[in-house]
């Protein structure tokens, strides 16, 4: 899933470790283009996400930003969409 904020977090981690993109890609064990796509916000599979977190000595949760505030925003959005769906159903009847 495209997530530019996640890409920015990955880039920030790399910069904090004073690595270039080629060095980071090599450390994680992926092609440079793959790593560049991650920093651009494109999808990353779970295995690579774990290797990335290990490389930077952080957690998958930090990279994905599964903080309480983020989860709350997601829940709020789901609630909003469910409410809209309910209104649409009511309008059909």
TAMO-V836396 format. One line per field, one symbol per residue. ss: DSSP state (H for helix, E for strand, L for the rest). burial: # if it has 9 or more other C-alpha atoms within 8 Angstrom, else .. A space follows every 50 residues. Layout:
# TAMO-V836396
ss->???
burial->???
This chain:
# TAMO-V836396
ss->LLLHHHHHHHHHHHHHLLLLHHHHHHHHLLLHHHHHHHHLLLLLLHHHHH HHHHHHLLLHHHHHLLLHHHHHHHHHHHHHHHHHHHHHHHHHL
burial->..##.######.###...#.#..###.#...#.##########....### ######.###.##......##......................
